[in-house]
Amino acid sequence: MAKKIIVMPGDGIGPEVTREAIKVLKAAGKKSGESFDIIELLAGGISLDAYGIPIREDVIDNCRKADAVFLGAVGGPKWDNLPSERRPEIALFRIRKELDLHLNLRPVKVYDTLIEASALKANVVRGADILVVRELTGGLYFGQPKFIESAGRDERAVDTMEYRTSEIERIAIKAFQFALNRRKHVTSIDKANVLNTSQLWRKTVSRIGRQYQDVGLEHMLVDNAAMQLLRNPGQFDVLLTENLFGDILSDEAAVLTGSIGMLPSASLGAGVGLYEPIHGSAPGIAEKNSANPIGSILSIALMFRFSFNMEGVARLVEHAVENVLNRGFRTADIFMGRPEEKKIGTREMGDVVVETLLESGPSAAS
């Protein structure tokens, strides 16, 4: 039976990078004998323009019934002056909450061939391979109350950071489980010297950590973690964070790889998974065939791994991307002007990944 995938291309460069990701999805399906029922729906700014709301209820309902969901990117300056409850980003928050996507995975891998594209020195970033495990449905983004109120010229804004033990437990358990299959080290990020939520976070993570004797655990304050990511990223294996800290630190980690366009993500829960690149909609380069689709393509690899349980196909996609990079193909954001590099556009990058994937050895379906 064909796997049902809801695709929401979104805004700005979202449709462009999504097109390339879907090309790779179909090629990987051809390689593995899988078929897909791809349904394209609106979310974000494009939904606001069409229907006056960031996401319709029928779109969320379709997401619930899917095997996986893919999102391009949402938002942009065009909608910046809307009230918070009508911003394009509400579409993403709604999907995360309605599907209970409490676990966000953001792999950060530095490719040897792209070391010179990093803003940091080669000896600092070489070999960095980090998995950011971010709690996704708690903290400041979802806590209540949340409001802005006016008192003459002196406005007051309130956001609430809230966490429960159960929310921290489930994300911590996943982080330690991932670490068991990596380098067996978890760094838990908090601000326990100031925040009550972080004190509960540290206490709970420490308790869960005692159940995983083979995995080392280190607690690190978020401001120190921001510095250490740039000073010595190789010290990190699994980075466990609450929602806001994970959002900021994973974007910072993009500096290691040379471009935020390189990073994929998977948002997981008890059922349907959501896959998306971590970058924004970048409307300034939309429809110029210059956006980097690799983050979107690697998100397809994560879809095969976590939603379809097809590790072999996931690795085929990842190896195809690495092969393409090793052969010198570059979009504008990672092009350094070296003689061995070939500067290509968004569409061409998708094409060469597809060609490389189809030319690779036979795929195992699991």
ZIMOGI-V226487 format. One record per run of one state. SS is the DSSP state (helix for helix, strand for strand, loop for the rest). FROM is the first residue (numbers start at 1). LEN is the number of residues. If there is no record, write none. Layout:
# ZIMOGI-V226487
SS;FROM;LEN + SS;FROM;LEN
This chain:
# ZIMOGI-V226487
loop;1;2 + strand;3;8 + loop;11;3 + helix;14;19 + loop;33;3 + strand;36;5 + loop;41;4 + helix;45;7 + loop;52;5 + helix;57;8 + loop;65;3 + strand;68;6 + loop;74;3 + helix;77;3 + loop;80;4 + helix;84;3 + loop;87;2 + helix;89;10 + loop;99;4 + strand;103;7 + loop;110;2 + helix;112;6 + loop;118;4 + helix;122;4 + loop;126;3 + strand;129;7 + loop;136;3 + helix;139;3 + loop;142;5 + strand;147;3 + loop;150;6 + strand;156;3 + loop;159;6 + helix;165;16 + loop;181;4 + strand;185;6 + loop;191;5 + helix;196;14 + loop;210;6 + strand;216;6 + helix;222;10 + loop;232;1 + helix;233;3 + loop;236;2 + strand;238;4 + loop;242;1 + helix;243;15 + loop;258;2 + helix;260;3 + loop;263;1 + strand;264;5 + loop;269;4 + strand;273;5 + loop;278;5 + helix;283;3 + loop;286;8 + helix;294;13 + loop;307;4 + helix;311;16 + loop;327;2 + strand;329;2 + loop;331;1 + helix;332;3 + loop;335;7 + strand;342;2 + loop;344;2 + helix;346;14 + loop;360;7
